[in-house]
Amino acid sequence: MNIVFIYDMANLDALYKWFDENRDTIIKGHEKDHALLKDETVVSYFHDEGTALEYAQKSGFAMGDFLIQECISKDDECMYYYNEAVNFG
């Protein structure tokens, strides 16, 4: 049996954009913590992603309606891009 989760990617993109636009204010005093974001607000800060996810689940937040974001500066952030069009041969 396969379980498929369907997320509203537009909502997640909007939450990340809001975080990025307000990053300096959100991370101030919370460097290296993880912010739980929902509806363009910071719900709370946590020391790790697991605790933030557990809180979101206990609060009844639906997957795709919230974002857990590490509180790091733009200079320290890394983005990873994956491309399926890789050819080894």
C-alpha positions as CSV (number, residue, x, y, z in Angstrom):
1,M,0.0,0.0,0.0
2,N,1.4,3.4,-1.0
3,I,0.6,6.5,0.8
4,V,0.5,9.7,-1.3
5,F,0.6,13.1,0.3
6,I,-0.6,16.0,-1.9
7,Y,0.7,19.4,-0.7
8,D,-0.4,22.9,-1.8
9,M,3.0,23.9,-3.1
10,A,1.8,27.4,-3.7
11,N,1.1,27.8,0.0
12,L,4.5,26.5,0.9
13,D,6.2,28.8,-1.7
14,A,4.2,31.7,-0.3
15,L,5.2,30.9,3.3
16,Y,8.9,30.6,2.3
17,K,8.7,33.9,0.4
18,W,7.2,35.5,3.5
19,F,9.9,34.1,5.7
20,D,12.6,35.2,3.3
21,E,11.2,38.8,3.1
22,N,11.0,38.9,7.0
23,R,14.1,36.8,7.7
24,D,16.1,39.3,9.7
25,T,13.2,40.0,12.1
26,I,12.2,36.3,12.4
27,I,15.7,34.9,13.1
28,K,16.8,37.7,15.5
29,G,17.6,36.1,18.8
30,H,16.7,32.6,17.5
31,E,19.7,31.8,15.3
32,K,20.0,28.0,14.7
33,D,16.5,27.4,16.1
34,H,13.6,26.2,13.8
35,A,10.6,28.4,13.3
36,L,7.2,26.9,12.8
37,L,5.4,29.2,10.3
38,K,1.7,29.2,9.4
39,D,-0.5,31.8,7.8
40,E,2.4,34.3,7.6
41,T,3.0,34.2,11.4
42,V,5.6,32.5,13.6
43,V,3.7,30.0,15.7
44,S,6.7,29.2,17.8
45,Y,10.5,28.4,17.8
46,F,12.0,24.9,18.5
47,H,15.5,23.6,19.0
48,D,15.0,20.9,16.3
49,E,12.8,20.0,13.3
50,G,11.4,16.9,15.0
51,T,10.0,18.8,17.9
52,A,8.5,21.4,15.6
53,L,6.8,18.8,13.5
54,E,5.5,17.0,16.5
55,Y,4.0,20.3,17.8
56,A,2.4,21.0,14.4
57,Q,0.8,17.5,14.3
58,K,-0.5,17.8,17.8
59,S,-2.0,21.2,16.9
60,G,-3.9,19.6,14.0
61,F,-2.0,21.5,11.3
62,A,-2.5,19.8,7.9
63,M,0.6,18.9,5.9
64,G,1.3,21.7,3.4
65,D,-0.3,24.3,5.6
66,F,2.8,25.0,7.6
67,L,6.6,25.4,7.1
68,I,9.4,24.5,9.4
69,Q,12.3,26.7,8.6
70,E,15.8,26.9,10.2
71,C,16.6,30.3,11.5
72,I,19.8,31.1,9.5
73,S,21.0,34.1,7.6
74,K,20.7,34.3,3.9
75,D,24.5,34.1,3.7
76,D,24.5,30.8,5.6
77,E,21.6,29.2,3.7
78,C,22.4,26.5,1.1
79,M,20.0,25.6,-1.6
80,Y,20.1,22.2,-3.3
81,Y,18.8,21.6,-6.8
82,Y,18.1,18.2,-8.2
83,N,17.9,17.4,-11.8
84,E,16.6,14.1,-13.1
85,A,18.2,14.7,-16.5
86,V,21.6,13.4,-15.5
87,N,23.4,11.1,-17.9
88,F,26.1,8.8,-16.8
89,G,27.6,7.2,-19.8
